[in-house]
Amino acid sequence: MTSSDWIKSIKGSKQQLLLEIILQKMDVLLHDELCK
């Protein structure tokens, strides 16, 4: 595994983490809206 591949995989996993956090936040917001 070259260093550039390693950097790509780290960037990819960071984006994945960010997506999951955003989706979780949206779920919470939607849930709050529906429960009003």
mmCIF entry with sequence, helices, sheets and N, C-alpha, C, O atoms, coordinates in Angstrom:
data_MODEL
# 
_entry.id   MODEL 
# 
_entity.id                         1 
_entity.type                       polymer 
_entity.pdbx_number_of_molecules   1 
# 
_entity_poly.entity_id                      1 
_entity_poly.type                           'polypeptide(L)' 
_entity_poly.nstd_linkage                   no 
_entity_poly.nstd_monomer                   no 
_entity_poly.pdbx_seq_one_letter_code       MTSSDWIKSIKGSKQQLLLEIILQKMDVLLHDELCK 
_entity_poly.pdbx_seq_one_letter_code_can   MTSSDWIKSIKGSKQQLLLEIILQKMDVLLHDELCK 
_entity_poly.pdbx_strand_id                 A 
# 
loop_
_entity_poly_seq.entity_id 
_entity_poly_seq.num 
_entity_poly_seq.mon_id 
_entity_poly_seq.hetero 
1 1  MET n 
1 2  THR n 
1 3  SER n 
1 4  SER n 
1 5  ASP n 
1 6  TRP n 
1 7  ILE n 
1 8  LYS n 
1 9  SER n 
1 10 ILE n 
1 11 LYS n 
1 12 GLY n 
1 13 SER n 
1 14 LYS n 
1 15 GLN n 
1 16 GLN n 
1 17 LEU n 
1 18 LEU n 
1 19 LEU n 
1 20 GLU n 
1 21 ILE n 
1 22 ILE n 
1 23 LEU n 
1 24 GLN n 
1 25 LYS n 
1 26 MET n 
1 27 ASP n 
1 28 VAL n 
1 29 LEU n 
1 30 LEU n 
1 31 HIS n 
1 32 ASP n 
1 33 GLU n 
1 34 LEU n 
1 35 CYS n 
1 36 LYS n 
# 
_struct_asym.id          A 
_struct_asym.entity_id   1 
# 
_struct_conf.conf_type_id            HELX_P 
_struct_conf.id                      HELX_P1 
_struct_conf.pdbx_PDB_helix_id       AA1 
_struct_conf.beg_label_comp_id       SER 
_struct_conf.beg_label_asym_id       A 
_struct_conf.beg_label_seq_id        3 
_struct_conf.pdbx_beg_PDB_ins_code   ? 
_struct_conf.end_label_comp_id       CYS 
_struct_conf.end_label_asym_id       A 
_struct_conf.end_label_seq_id        35 
_struct_conf.pdbx_end_PDB_ins_code   ? 
_struct_conf.beg_auth_comp_id        SER 
_struct_conf.beg_auth_asym_id        A 
_struct_conf.beg_auth_seq_id         3 
_struct_conf.end_auth_comp_id        CYS 
_struct_conf.end_auth_asym_id        A 
_struct_conf.end_auth_seq_id         35 
_struct_conf.pdbx_PDB_helix_class    1 
_struct_conf.details                 ? 
_struct_conf.pdbx_PDB_helix_length   33 
# 
_struct_conf_type.id          HELX_P 
_struct_conf_type.criteria    ? 
_struct_conf_type.reference   ? 
# 
loop_
_atom_site.group_PDB 
_atom_site.id 
_atom_site.type_symbol 
_atom_site.label_atom_id 
_atom_site.label_alt_id 
_atom_site.label_comp_id 
_atom_site.label_asym_id 
_atom_site.label_entity_id 
_atom_site.label_seq_id 
_atom_site.pdbx_PDB_ins_code 
_atom_site.Cartn_x 
_atom_site.Cartn_y 
_atom_site.Cartn_z 
_atom_site.occupancy 
_atom_site.B_iso_or_equiv 
_atom_site.pdbx_formal_charge 
_atom_site.auth_seq_id 
_atom_site.auth_comp_id 
_atom_site.auth_asym_id 
_atom_site.auth_atom_id 
_atom_site.pdbx_PDB_model_num 
ATOM 1   N N  . MET A 1 1  ? 0.851   -1.200 0.000  1.00 0.00 ? 1  MET A N  1 
ATOM 2   C CA . MET A 1 1  ? 0.000   0.000  0.000  1.00 0.00 ? 1  MET A CA 1 
ATOM 3   C C  . MET A 1 1  ? 0.884   1.246  0.000  1.00 0.00 ? 1  MET A C  1 
ATOM 4   O O  . MET A 1 1  ? 1.691   1.435  0.909  1.00 0.00 ? 1  MET A O  1 
ATOM 5   N N  . THR A 1 2  ? 0.734   2.086  -1.007 1.00 0.00 ? 2  THR A N  1 
ATOM 6   C CA . THR A 1 2  ? 1.545   3.294  -1.069 1.00 0.00 ? 2  THR A CA 1 
ATOM 7   C C  . THR A 1 2  ? 0.970   4.355  -0.141 1.00 0.00 ? 2  THR A C  1 
ATOM 8   O O  . THR A 1 2  ? -0.164  4.238  0.325  1.00 0.00 ? 2  THR A O  1 
ATOM 9   N N  . SER A 1 3  ? 1.751   5.379  0.120  1.00 0.00 ? 3  SER A N  1 
ATOM 10  C CA . SER A 1 3  ? 1.301   6.418  1.054  1.00 0.00 ? 3  SER A CA 1 
ATOM 11  C C  . SER A 1 3  ? 0.087   7.167  0.514  1.00 0.00 ? 3  SER A C  1 
ATOM 12  O O  . SER A 1 3  ? -0.767  7.597  1.290  1.00 0.00 ? 3  SER A O  1 
ATOM 13  N N  . SER A 1 4  ? 0.000   7.330  -0.808 1.00 0.00 ? 4  SER A N  1 
ATOM 14  C CA . SER A 1 4  ? -1.147  8.048  -1.375 1.00 0.00 ? 4  SER A CA 1 
ATOM 15  C C  . SER A 1 4  ? -2.423  7.220  -1.219 1.00 0.00 ? 4  SER A C  1 
ATOM 16  O O  . SER A 1 4  ? -3.496  7.776  -0.983 1.00 0.00 ? 4  SER A O  1 
ATOM 17  N N  . ASP A 1 5  ? -2.314  5.897  -1.348 1.00 0.00 ? 5  ASP A N  1 
ATOM 18  C CA . ASP A 1 5  ? -3.472  5.020  -1.125 1.00 0.00 ? 5  ASP A CA 1 
ATOM 19  C C  . ASP A 1 5  ? -3.933  5.149  0.321  1.00 0.00 ? 5  ASP A C  1 
ATOM 20  O O  . ASP A 1 5  ? -5.130  5.189  0.607  1.00 0.00 ? 5  ASP A O  1 
ATOM 21  N N  . TRP A 1 6  ? -2.964  5.214  1.221  1.00 0.00 ? 6  TRP A N  1 
ATOM 22  C CA . TRP A 1 6  ? -3.243  5.313  2.651  1.00 0.00 ? 6  TRP A CA 1 
ATOM 23  C C  . TRP A 1 6  ? -3.984  6.613  2.954  1.00 0.00 ? 6  TRP A C  1 
ATOM 24  O O  . TRP A 1 6  ? -4.950  6.625  3.718  1.00 0.00 ? 6  TRP A O  1 
ATOM 25  N N  . ILE A 1 7  ? -3.524  7.700  2.349  1.00 0.00 ? 7  ILE A N  1 
ATOM 26  C CA . ILE A 1 7  ? -4.165  9.013  2.541  1.00 0.00 ? 7  ILE A CA 1 
ATOM 27  C C  . ILE A 1 7  ? -5.583  8.982  1.975  1.00 0.00 ? 7  ILE A C  1 
ATOM 28  O O  . ILE A 1 7  ? -6.514  9.507  2.585  1.00 0.00 ? 7  ILE A O  1 
ATOM 29  N N  . LYS A 1 8  ? -5.739  8.362  0.806  1.00 0.00 ? 8  LYS A N  1 
ATOM 30  C CA . LYS A 1 8  ? -7.071  8.266  0.191  1.00 0.00 ? 8  LYS A CA 1 
ATOM 31  C C  . LYS A 1 8  ? -8.033  7.509  1.094  1.00 0.00 ? 8  LYS A C  1 
ATOM 32  O O  . LYS A 1 8  ? -9.183  7.916  1.260  1.00 0.00 ? 8  LYS A O  1 
ATOM 33  N N  . SER A 1 9  ? -7.565  6.406  1.681  1.00 0.00 ? 9  SER A N  1 
ATOM 34  C CA . SER A 1 9  ? -8.453  5.603  2.518  1.00 0.00 ? 9  SER A CA 1 
ATOM 35  C C  . SER A 1 9  ? -8.833  6.364  3.782  1.00 0.00 ? 9  SER A C  1 
ATOM 36  O O  . SER A 1 9  ? -9.956  6.236  4.270  1.00 0.00 ? 9  SER A O  1 
ATOM 37  N N  . ILE A 1 10 ? -7.897  7.159  4.317  1.00 0.00 ? 10 ILE A N  1 
ATOM 38  C CA . ILE A 1 10 ? -8.206  7.962  5.508  1.00 0.00 ? 10 ILE A CA 1 
ATOM 39  C C  . ILE A 1 10 ? -9.219  9.041  5.155  1.00 0.00 ? 10 ILE A C  1 
ATOM 40  O O  . ILE A 1 10 ? -10.170 9.263  5.905  1.00 0.00 ? 10 ILE A O  1 
ATOM 41  N N  . LYS A 1 11 ? -9.033  9.707  4.035  1.00 0.00 ? 11 LYS A N  1 
ATOM 42  C CA . LYS A 1 11 ? -9.977  10.737 3.599  1.00 0.00 ? 11 LYS A CA 1 
ATOM 43  C C  . LYS A 1 11 ? -11.350 10.121 3.375  1.00 0.00 ? 11 LYS A C  1 
ATOM 44  O O  . LYS A 1 11 ? -12.367 10.706 3.747  1.00 0.00 ? 11 LYS A O  1 
ATOM 45  N N  . GLY A 1 12 ? -11.376 8.940  2.767  1.00 0.00 ? 12 GLY A N  1 
ATOM 46  C CA . GLY A 1 12 ? -12.637 8.262  2.504  1.00 0.00 ? 12 GLY A CA 1 
ATOM 47  C C  . GLY A 1 12 ? -13.368 7.933  3.794  1.00 0.00 ? 12 GLY A C  1 
ATOM 48  O O  . GLY A 1 12 ? -14.579 8.132  3.894  1.00 0.00 ? 12 GLY A O  1 
ATOM 49  N N  . SER A 1 13 ? -12.628 7.425  4.794  1.00 0.00 ? 13 SER A N  1 
ATOM 50  C CA . SER A 1 13 ? -13.287 7.047  6.040  1.00 0.00 ? 13 SER A CA 1 
ATOM 51  C C  . SER A 1 13 ? -13.753 8.282  6.797  1.00 0.00 ? 13 SER A C  1 
ATOM 52  O O  . SER A 1 13 ? -14.773 8.238  7.486  1.00 0.00 ? 13 SER A O  1 
ATOM 53  N N  . LYS A 1 14 ? -13.021 9.376  6.677  1.00 0.00 ? 14 LYS A N  1 
ATOM 54  C CA . LYS A 1 14 ? -13.449 10.620 7.333  1.00 0.00 ? 14 LYS A CA 1 
ATOM 55  C C  . LYS A 1 14 ? -14.747 11.116 6.721  1.00 0.00 ? 14 LYS A C  1 
ATOM 56  O O  . LYS A 1 14 ? -15.643 11.561 7.439  1.00 0.00 ? 14 LYS A O  1 
ATOM 57  N N  . GLN A 1 15 ? -14.858 11.043 5.392  1.00 0.00 ? 15 GLN A N  1 
ATOM 58  C CA . GLN A 1 15 ? -16.084 11.467 4.717  1.00 0.00 ? 15 GLN A CA 1 
ATOM 59  C C  . GLN A 1 15 ? -17.243 10.567 5.130  1.00 0.00 ? 15 GLN A C  1 
ATOM 60  O O  . GLN A 1 15 ? -18.362 11.038 5.331  1.00 0.00 ? 15 GLN A O  1 
ATOM 61  N N  . GLN A 1 16 ? -16.967 9.261  5.255  1.00 0.00 ? 16 GLN A N  1 
ATOM 62  C CA . GLN A 1 16 ? -17.997 8.316  5.660  1.00 0.00 ? 16 GLN A CA 1 
ATOM 63  C C  . GLN A 1 16 ? -18.503 8.666  7.050  1.00 0.00 ? 16 GLN A C  1 
ATOM 64  O O  . GLN A 1 16 ? -19.706 8.642  7.310  1.00 0.00 ? 16 GLN A O  1 
ATOM 65  N N  . LEU A 1 17 ? -17.566 8.992  7.946  1.00 0.00 ? 17 LEU A N  1 
ATOM 66  C CA . LEU A 1 17 ? -17.923 9.353  9.317  1.00 0.00 ? 17 LEU A CA 1 
ATOM 67  C C  . LEU A 1 17 ? -18.774 10.609 9.328  1.00 0.00 ? 17 LEU A C  1 
ATOM 68  O O  . LEU A 1 17 ? -19.764 10.697 10.054 1.00 0.00 ? 17 LEU A O  1 
ATOM 69  N N  . LEU A 1 18 ? -18.380 11.578 8.517  1.00 0.00 ? 18 LEU A N  1 
ATOM 70  C CA . LEU A 1 18 ? -19.103 12.848 8.441  1.00 0.00 ? 18 LEU A CA 1 
ATOM 71  C C  . LEU A 1 18 ? -20.529 12.614 7.943  1.00 0.00 ? 18 LEU A C  1 
ATOM 72  O O  . LEU A 1 18 ? -21.483 13.186 8.471  1.00 0.00 ? 18 LEU A O  1 
ATOM 73  N N  . LEU A 1 19 ? -20.662 11.765 6.918  1.00 0.00 ? 19 LEU A N  1 
ATOM 74  C CA . LEU A 1 19 ? -21.984 11.444 6.374  1.00 0.00 ? 19 LEU A CA 1 
ATOM 75  C C  . LEU A 1 19 ? -22.864 10.817 7.442  1.00 0.00 ? 19 LEU A C  1 
ATOM 76  O O  . LEU A 1 19 ? -24.036 11.169 7.576  1.00 0.00 ? 19 LEU A O  1 
ATOM 77  N N  . GLU A 1 20 ? -22.292 9.881  8.207  1.00 0.00 ? 20 GLU A N  1 
ATOM 78  C CA . GLU A 1 20 ? -23.074 9.209  9.239  1.00 0.00 ? 20 GLU A CA 1 
ATOM 79  C C  . GLU A 1 20 ? -23.537 10.193 10.296 1.00 0.00 ? 20 GLU A C  1 
ATOM 80  O O  . GLU A 1 20 ? -24.675 10.124 10.759 1.00 0.00 ? 20 GLU A O  1 
ATOM 81  N N  . ILE A 1 21 ? -22.646 11.120 10.684 1.00 0.00 ? 21 ILE A N  1 
ATOM 82  C CA . ILE A 1 21 ? -23.004 12.120 11.696 1.00 0.00 ? 21 ILE A CA 1 
ATOM 83  C C  . ILE A 1 21 ? -24.118 13.021 11.179 1.00 0.00 ? 21 ILE A C  1 
ATOM 84  O O  . ILE A 1 21 ? -25.068 13.322 11.902 1.00 0.00 ? 21 ILE A O  1 
ATOM 85  N N  . ILE A 1 22 ? -23.997 13.453 9.912  1.00 0.00 ? 22 ILE A N  1 
ATOM 86  C CA . ILE A 1 22 ? -25.018 14.322 9.317  1.00 0.00 ? 22 ILE A CA 1 
ATOM 87  C C  . ILE A 1 22 ? -26.365 13.602 9.251  1.00 0.00 ? 22 ILE A C  1 
ATOM 88  O O  . ILE A 1 22 ? -27.405 14.180 9.565  1.00 0.00 ? 22 ILE A O  1 
ATOM 89  N N  . LEU A 1 23 ? -26.331 12.321 8.835  1.00 0.00 ? 23 LEU A N  1 
ATOM 90  C CA . LEU A 1 23 ? -27.574 11.550 8.746  1.00 0.00 ? 23 LEU A CA 1 
ATOM 91  C C  . LEU A 1 23 ? -28.209 11.396 10.118 1.00 0.00 ? 23 LEU A C  1 
ATOM 92  O O  . LEU A 1 23 ? -29.429 11.488 10.255 1.00 0.00 ? 23 LEU A O  1 
ATOM 93  N N  . GLN A 1 24 ? -27.386 11.163 11.137 1.00 0.00 ? 24 GLN A N  1 
ATOM 94  C CA . GLN A 1 24 ? -27.915 11.026 12.498 1.00 0.00 ? 24 GLN A CA 1 
ATOM 95  C C  . GLN A 1 24 ? -28.565 12.323 12.943 1.00 0.00 ? 24 GLN A C  1 
ATOM 96  O O  . GLN A 1 24 ? -29.648 12.308 13.528 1.00 0.00 ? 24 GLN A O  1 
ATOM 97  N N  . LYS A 1 25 ? -27.912 13.443 12.670 1.00 0.00 ? 25 LYS A N  1 
ATOM 98  C CA . LYS A 1 25 ? -28.464 14.748 13.060 1.00 0.00 ? 25 LYS A CA 1 
ATOM 99  C C  . LYS A 1 25 ? -29.793 15.002 12.347 1.00 0.00 ? 25 LYS A C  1 
ATOM 100 O O  . LYS A 1 25 ? -30.741 15.507 12.949 1.00 0.00 ? 25 LYS A O  1 
ATOM 101 N N  . MET A 1 26 ? -29.855 14.645 11.053 1.00 0.00 ? 26 MET A N  1 
ATOM 102 C CA . MET A 1 26 ? -31.083 14.828 10.297 1.00 0.00 ? 26 MET A CA 1 
ATOM 103 C C  . MET A 1 26 ? -32.193 13.954 10.857 1.00 0.00 ? 26 MET A C  1 
ATOM 104 O O  . MET A 1 26 ? -33.341 14.388 10.949 1.00 0.00 ? 26 MET A O  1 
ATOM 105 N N  . ASP A 1 27 ? -31.858 12.727 11.231 1.00 0.00 ? 27 ASP A N  1 
ATOM 106 C CA . ASP A 1 27 ? -32.839 11.826 11.828 1.00 0.00 ? 27 ASP A CA 1 
ATOM 107 C C  . ASP A 1 27 ? -33.413 12.432 13.090 1.00 0.00 ? 27 ASP A C  1 
ATOM 108 O O  . ASP A 1 27 ? -34.625 12.397 13.304 1.00 0.00 ? 27 ASP A O  1 
ATOM 109 N N  . VAL A 1 28 ? -32.553 12.988 13.927 1.00 0.00 ? 28 VAL A N  1 
ATOM 110 C CA . VAL A 1 28 ? -32.993 13.592 15.184 1.00 0.00 ? 28 VAL A CA 1 
ATOM 111 C C  . VAL A 1 28 ? -33.890 14.794 14.913 1.00 0.00 ? 28 VAL A C  1 
ATOM 112 O O  . VAL A 1 28 ? -34.929 14.957 15.553 1.00 0.00 ? 28 VAL A O  1 
ATOM 113 N N  . LEU A 1 29 ? -33.486 15.635 13.962 1.00 0.00 ? 29 LEU A N  1 
ATOM 114 C CA . LEU A 1 29 ? -34.280 16.812 13.620 1.00 0.00 ? 29 LEU A CA 1 
ATOM 115 C C  . LEU A 1 29 ? -35.654 16.414 13.083 1.00 0.00 ? 29 LEU A C  1 
ATOM 116 O O  . LEU A 1 29 ? -36.671 16.989 13.470 1.00 0.00 ? 29 LEU A O  1 
ATOM 117 N N  . LEU A 1 30 ? -35.674 15.433 12.195 1.00 0.00 ? 30 LEU A N  1 
ATOM 118 C CA . LEU A 1 30 ? -36.939 14.955 11.636 1.00 0.00 ? 30 LEU A CA 1 
ATOM 119 C C  . LEU A 1 30 ? -37.825 14.399 12.743 1.00 0.00 ? 30 LEU A C  1 
ATOM 120 O O  . LEU A 1 30 ? -39.028 14.660 12.782 1.00 0.00 ? 30 LEU A O  1 
ATOM 121 N N  . HIS A 1 31 ? -37.225 13.638 13.630 1.00 0.00 ? 31 HIS A N  1 
ATOM 122 C CA . HIS A 1 31 ? -37.968 13.029 14.730 1.00 0.00 ? 31 HIS A CA 1 
ATOM 123 C C  . HIS A 1 31 ? -38.588 14.119 15.602 1.00 0.00 ? 31 HIS A C  1 
ATOM 124 O O  . HIS A 1 31 ? -39.749 14.016 15.998 1.00 0.00 ? 31 HIS A O  1 
ATOM 125 N N  . ASP A 1 32 ? -37.817 15.154 15.898 1.00 0.00 ? 32 ASP A N  1 
ATOM 126 C CA . ASP A 1 32 ? -38.322 16.267 16.711 1.00 0.00 ? 32 ASP A CA 1 
ATOM 127 C C  . ASP A 1 32 ? -39.489 16.958 16.014 1.00 0.00 ? 32 ASP A C  1 
ATOM 128 O O  . ASP A 1 32 ? -40.480 17.315 16.652 1.00 0.00 ? 32 ASP A O  1 
ATOM 129 N N  . GLU A 1 33 ? -39.364 17.143 14.698 1.00 0.00 ? 33 GLU A N  1 
ATOM 130 C CA . GLU A 1 33 ? -40.433 17.807 13.940 1.00 0.00 ? 33 GLU A CA 1 
ATOM 131 C C  . GLU A 1 33 ? -41.710 16.967 13.966 1.00 0.00 ? 33 GLU A C  1 
ATOM 132 O O  . GLU A 1 33 ? -42.807 17.503 14.121 1.00 0.00 ? 33 GLU A O  1 
ATOM 133 N N  . LEU A 1 34 ? -41.565 15.657 13.815 1.00 0.00 ? 34 LEU A N  1 
ATOM 134 C CA . LEU A 1 34 ? -42.726 14.769 13.766 1.00 0.00 ? 34 LEU A CA 1 
ATOM 135 C C  . LEU A 1 34 ? -43.409 14.665 15.127 1.00 0.00 ? 34 LEU A C  1 
ATOM 136 O O  . LEU A 1 34 ? -44.615 14.430 15.206 1.00 0.00 ? 34 LEU A O  1 
ATOM 137 N N  . CYS A 1 35 ? -42.641 14.839 16.189 1.00 0.00 ? 35 CYS A N  1 
ATOM 138 C CA . CYS A 1 35 ? -43.197 14.667 17.536 1.00 0.00 ? 35 CYS A CA 1 
ATOM 139 C C  . CYS A 1 35 ? -43.880 15.921 18.059 1.00 0.00 ? 35 CYS A C  1 
ATOM 140 O O  . CYS A 1 35 ? -44.482 15.893 19.132 1.00 0.00 ? 35 CYS A O  1 
ATOM 141 N N  . LYS A 1 36 ? -43.796 17.026 17.314 1.00 0.00 ? 36 LYS A N  1 
ATOM 142 C CA . LYS A 1 36 ? -44.413 18.264 17.790 1.00 0.00 ? 36 LYS A CA 1 
ATOM 143 C C  . LYS A 1 36 ? -45.935 18.169 17.731 1.00 0.00 ? 36 LYS A C  1 
ATOM 144 O O  . LYS A 1 36 ? -46.628 19.120 18.093 1.00 0.00 ? 36 LYS A O  1 
# 
